[in-house]
Amino acid sequence: MMKNMKIQQAEGYLTVEAALILPMLIAAILFVIYMLVFQYNRCLLEQDLGAMALWGSSVEEEDTRNLEEMAKERMRALYRDKYVAWEFMNLQARLEKNCFAAEGSGRLALPAFAFSQWSDGGIWRTGTTYEYRRLSPVAFIRLCRGLKNLVQENL
């Protein structure tokens, strides 16, 4: 009788330990997965905006309004299915003083209230801006000539 009681007590300890540790382990794994999803979406946003800004700085369009309309159309056509559980808050492109800028932001809602201690109401937000200066053909030719002269002087 005494042996059976000791065995049952030992099995009870394992059950209590599993009941305490398993939920914490599952919560930690879910938190890490959600952090990875957030990071993935943030990287995609930065990649898309960087490509948009580079495109805008290299397009040969003199009219500012036409360039901005082309950029808006390109932003609307952005492939958004690659984002996971992501909501865009802001996507815009602008041209100011021969500098093309693409900026955007998005957010990811957290699935559980427990993760919302480090966020604003259970939502993680991020945003970024990329700017590139447009190079006119005249400035490009001058830079090329300057580089040619510099190379010839050092030879």
N, C-alpha and C positions, 0 to 999 in steps of 0.2 A: 504494500500500500504506500509506503514511504517513497519508494522508487518512482511510482507513477506520479506522485505529487511533484517531485523534483523535475521530472521531465516536462510536465505541464507548465511549471513555472518558467523554465528555460524557453519553451515555445512562446509563452506569453511575452517575454522580453523582446523576442524577435518581431512579434506582431506590433508591439508598441513602437519599437524603433523604426520599423518600416512605415507605420502610420504617420510618424513625425517627419522622417527624412524624405520619403517619396514625394509628397506634395511640394516640398521646398525644392527638390531636384527638378521636378517637372516645371515649376515656375521659373527657375533659373534658366532652363533650356529654352523655354518659350520667350523669355526676355532676350536671350542672346539671338535667337532667330529673328525676333522683331527688330533688334538693333541692326542686324545684317540687312534686313529688308530696307530699313531707313537709309543705311549707308549706300546700298545699291541704288536706290532712287536718287539720292543726293549726287552720286557720281554721274548717273545718267543725265541729270539736269545740268550739271557743270559741263559735261561733254557736249550736249546739244547746244547750250548757249555759247560755248567756245567756238564750235563749228559755225554757228550762226554769225557771230561777230567777225570771224575770219572771212566768211563768205561776203558779208556786208562791206568789209574794208577792201575787198578785191574786185567787186562788181564795177564795171565801167559804165557808170550812169552819172551824168552831170546834174540832172534835175533832182533836187533833194526830195521833193514830194513823190516823184516816181520811185525813187529808191526806198523811201519809207513804206510806200504801198507794196512794193515787191517784198520787202522784209515782213510786213504784216501777213501777206499771203503765204509766205514761206513758214511763218510761225503757226498759222492756222493748219497748214498741211503737215505739221510735225507729227511723226508717228508716236502715238501715246500708249499703244497697247503694251509696250515693253515695260512700262512702269507698273509696279505692283502695289495695289492699295494706296495709290497716291492721288492727291487732289491738287491741281494747279490753282494757285491763287493769283498769280500775276505773270504774264509773259508779254514783253514789249521790246521793241527795237527803236532806236532813235539815232539821228545824225545831228551832231552839234559841233560846229567849228572844225569841220573835216575829220571828226572823230566818230566812228560808228560804235555804238554800244548796244549790247543785248543783255537784258536783265530779266530775271524771273525768280519766282518763289513757289514753294509748294508746302504741303503739310501731310502728315500721316497721323491718323487717329489711332490711339492705343486701344486695344481690345478690352483691357481690364482697368479698373479704377486703381489697382495697386501700383501700376507703373506711372501714374500721373503725378507722383511726388516731384519729379524732376521736369515736369512740363507744365504748360498752361492749360489746365482743364482736360488733361488726357490727350493733348495734341502736340506733336513735335513739328516745328516749323524750320525751314531753311530757305535761304535765298542766295543768289550770287549775281554778279555783274561782270561782264567781260567787255573791254574796250580796246579797239585797235584804231590807230590813226590811218586814214586813207592817204595813199601816196599818189600824187598827181604825176602824169607822164613827164612833165618838165623837171620836177624834183627828182624823179628816178634817173633821168638822163644826167642831171648834175651830180647825183651821188655816184653813178657809174664812172663818169669822167674824173671825179675826185679820187675814186678808188684806183683808176688806171694811173693817174698821176702819182699817187702814193706808192704804187707798186714799182713804177719806173724810177722814182727817186731812190728807192731802197735797193735796186739792182745794181 
